[in-house]
């Protein structure tokens, strides 16, 4: 399996834009192929990337309720493999899979377990996996079963946002979410930096502060006009700040998994418990 990075946090903090910029950064540096996973039930990653999807994993799971029992001449696992492969959106340097809505009423254990296997095998084909997650971590902990290398918890520049980030970190502990490293990104920091009150709240999370991303008028204009991250200037402050984090995160000794992908001294430090 390749190196997996997940952006998590409450809705509206900018994690989808940061996920899309991360995918673009990896592709631009030849770190391909990348699997982009939109794990938010309110899917938006495709819009930030400027692509269109036709099917979701959630839809495949629900369709399997009626379709799988009547299959003849095809193994159930093969059926789901084909459906998930067909749902992939293939772009230059990366593929996108959209997880879609959470599980509906009732339980269909075969489809859920089989889809976990399908997505686990799928992720092994990629050098990098970037997950744009919903705040509840449901898709990471129950659907994809991805072994995370980097769990990046995103907050906006507010006390409430940082407190929510702390709850997300606590939930990750509760579900024993496997992640080699994790840390906090504070997004949309105003000119002049974080207030002293906000700094104290960040320290109270016991999470390493990986980056502060400044408020960026270019991103506001991009969102207002419904444009993609490709429209964001290369020297945009938010893009530069995220690029600095990614360069630190992916620079350094090779991944211990033997993928040859760089994991970085920052990741190693966090993995040793510097939280």
C-alpha positions in Angstrom: 0.0 0.0 0.0 1.2 3.5 -0.7 1.5 6.4 1.6 -1.9 7.5 2.9 -2.8 11.0 4.0 -6.3 12.0 5.3 -7.7 15.4 5.9 -10.3 15.4 8.7 -12.2 18.1 10.5 -15.7 19.7 10.8 -17.5 20.9 7.8 -16.6 24.2 6.3 -13.0 24.4 7.5 -11.5 24.1 4.0 -10.3 20.5 4.1 -11.6 19.7 0.6 -9.6 22.6 -0.9 -6.5 21.4 1.0 -7.1 17.8 -0.1 -7.4 18.9 -3.8 -4.2 21.1 -3.5 -2.4 18.1 -2.0 -3.4 15.9 -4.9 -2.2 18.5 -7.3 1.1 18.9 -5.5 1.8 15.2 -5.6 1.0 14.9 -9.3 3.1 17.9 -10.1 6.1 16.3 -8.5 5.6 13.0 -10.3 4.4 11.1 -7.2 2.0 9.1 -9.3 -0.4 7.4 -9.4 -2.5 9.0 -6.7 -5.9 7.7 -5.5 -8.2 10.6 -4.4 -10.9 9.4 -2.0 -13.9 11.6 -1.4 -15.1 10.1 1.9 -17.5 13.0 2.7 -21.2 12.1 2.2 -21.6 15.7 0.9 -19.1 15.1 -2.0 -17.3 18.2 -3.1 -13.7 17.0 -3.9 -14.6 16.4 -7.6 -15.7 20.0 -7.9 -12.4 21.3 -6.4 -10.6 19.1 -8.9 -12.8 19.9 -11.8 -14.0 16.3 -12.6 -17.4 14.5 -12.9 -18.3 11.2 -11.3 -21.0 8.8 -12.2 -21.3 6.4 -9.3 -20.4 6.1 -5.6 -19.3 3.2 -3.4 -22.4 3.9 -1.2 -24.6 3.5 -4.2 -22.9 0.3 -5.2 -23.4 -1.1 -1.7 -27.1 -0.2 -1.7 -27.6 -1.6 -5.3 -26.0 -4.8 -4.1 -28.9 -5.4 -1.7 -31.2 -6.3 -4.7 -28.7 -7.3 -7.4 -26.3 -9.6 -5.7 -28.8 -12.3 -4.6 -29.9 -12.8 -8.2 -26.5 -13.1 -9.7 -25.8 -16.2 -11.9 -22.4 -17.1 -13.4 -20.6 -14.3 -11.6 -19.0 -14.4 -8.1 -20.3 -11.8 -5.7 -16.8 -10.4 -5.1 -16.2 -10.2 -8.8 -19.4 -8.2 -9.2 -18.4 -5.7 -6.6 -14.8 -5.5 -8.0 -16.2 -4.6 -11.4 -18.6 -2.0 -10.1 -16.0 -0.2 -8.0 -13.5 -0.2 -10.9 -16.2 1.3 -13.1 -16.9 4.0 -10.5 -13.3 5.2 -10.7 -12.8 8.6 -12.4 -9.5 8.4 -14.2 -7.5 11.6 -14.7 -3.9 12.4 -15.6 -1.8 11.3 -12.6 -4.7 10.4 -10.3 -7.9 8.5 -10.0 -10.9 9.6 -7.9 -13.3 7.4 -6.0 -16.4 8.9 -4.3 -17.6 7.0 -1.2 -21.0 8.7 -1.2 -23.7 8.5 1.5 -23.4 6.5 4.6 -25.1 3.1 5.2 -28.9 3.2 4.9 -31.4 1.4 7.1 -30.8 -2.2 8.0 -27.6 -4.0 7.5 -26.1 -5.8 4.5 -23.0 -7.3 6.0 -21.8 -9.1 2.9 -21.7 -6.0 0.7 -20.0 -4.0 3.4 -17.3 -6.6 4.1 -16.8 -7.3 0.4 -16.4 -3.6 -0.4 -13.8 -3.2 2.4 -11.8 -5.9 0.6 -12.3 -4.3 -2.8 -11.1 -0.9 -1.6 -8.2 -2.3 0.3 -7.0 -4.1 -2.8 -7.6 -1.0 -4.9 -5.5 1.2 -2.6 -2.5 -1.1 -3.1 -2.2 0.0 -6.7 -1.3 3.6 -5.8 1.8 5.3 -4.7 -0.2 7.8 -2.6 -3.8 7.9 -1.3 -5.3 11.2 -0.3 -8.6 11.0 1.7 -11.0 14.0 2.1 -12.9 12.7 5.1 -16.1 13.7 6.9 -15.7 14.8 10.5 -17.1 11.6 12.0 -14.3 9.4 10.5 -17.0 6.9 9.6 -15.6 6.1 6.2 -12.0 5.8 7.4 -12.8 3.6 10.3 -15.6 1.4 8.8 -15.4 1.5 5.1 -11.9 1.9 3.5 -9.8 0.3 6.2 -6.9 2.3 5.0 -3.7 2.2 7.1 -3.0 5.9 7.6 0.4 7.4 7.5 -0.6 11.0 8.1 -3.8 12.1 9.8 -4.1 15.9 9.3 -6.9 17.5 11.5 -8.0 20.8 10.0 -9.6 23.6 11.9 -10.5 27.2 11.1 -9.0 30.0 13.1 -11.5 29.9 15.9 -11.6 28.5 19.4 -14.7 26.4 18.6 -13.0 25.0 15.5 -9.9 24.0 17.5 -12.0 22.4 20.2 -13.8 20.4 17.5 -10.4 19.3 16.2 -9.6 18.1 19.7 -12.8 16.1 19.7 -11.9 14.6 16.3 -8.5 13.5 17.7 -10.3 12.0 20.7 -12.6 10.1 18.4 -9.7 8.8 16.5 -8.3 7.4 19.8 -11.7 5.9 20.6 -12.0 3.9 17.4 -8.3 3.0 17.5 -7.8 4.6 14.1 -4.3 3.4 12.9 -2.2 6.4 11.9 1.6 6.7 12.0 1.5 10.4 12.6 -1.1 13.1 13.2 -1.2 16.8 13.7 -3.2 20.0 13.5 -3.6 22.5 10.6 -5.2 25.9 11.4 -6.7 27.2 8.3 -7.8 30.8 7.3 -5.6 32.5 9.8 -6.1 36.3 9.6 -3.3 38.8 8.9 -1.4 39.2 12.1 -1.5 35.6 13.1 -3.4 33.7 15.8 -4.6 35.4 18.9 -3.1 34.5 22.2 -6.4 32.8 23.2 -6.4 30.7 20.1 -2.8 29.7 20.7 -3.6 28.5 24.2 -6.5 26.5 22.8 -4.2 24.9 20.2 -1.7 24.0 22.9 -4.5 22.4 24.9 -5.2 19.9 22.1 -1.8 18.2 22.7 -1.5 18.0 18.9 1.6 19.2 17.0 0.7 22.4 15.1 1.9 21.4 11.6 0.9 24.5 9.7 -1.1 27.7 9.8 -2.7 28.6 6.4 -3.4 32.3 5.9 -6.7 33.7 4.8 -6.4 33.9 1.1 -8.5 36.1 -1.1 -7.6 34.0 -4.1 -9.4 31.0 -2.5 -12.4 33.1 -1.6 -12.6 34.2 -5.3 -12.1 30.6 -6.5 -15.0 29.4 -4.3 -17.3 32.3 -5.3 -16.8 31.6 -9.0 -17.0 27.8 -8.7 -13.5 27.4 -10.1 -11.1 24.6 -9.4 -7.7 24.6 -7.6 -6.0 24.8 -10.9 -7.2 28.4 -11.1 -5.3 29.3 -7.9 -2.1 31.2 -8.6 1.2 29.3 -7.8 2.2 32.2 -5.5 -1.1 32.3 -3.6 -0.4 32.4 0.1 -2.5 29.4 1.0 -0.9 27.3 -1.7 2.6 28.3 -0.6 1.9 27.5 3.1 0.5 24.1 2.3 3.3 23.3 -0.1 5.8 24.1 2.7 4.0 21.6 5.0 4.0 18.9 2.3 7.6 19.4 1.5 8.5 18.9 5.2 6.0 16.0 5.5 7.4 14.0 2.5 11.1 14.8 2.8 13.4 12.5 4.7 13.9 8.7 5.2 12.0 6.3 3.1 8.7 4.9 4.4 9.2 1.9 6.8 6.7 0.0 4.7 9.3 -0.3 2.0 7.4 1.7 -0.6 10.3 4.0 -1.3 8.1 7.0 -0.7 9.4 9.7 1.5 7.7 10.1 4.9 9.8 12.8 6.4 11.4 13.8 9.7 8.2 15.6 10.9 6.2 12.4 10.5 8.9 10.4 12.3 8.9 12.9 15.2 5.1 12.7 15.5 5.2 9.0 15.2 7.5 8.8 18.2 4.9 10.5 20.3 5.9 14.2 20.0 2.3 15.4 20.3 
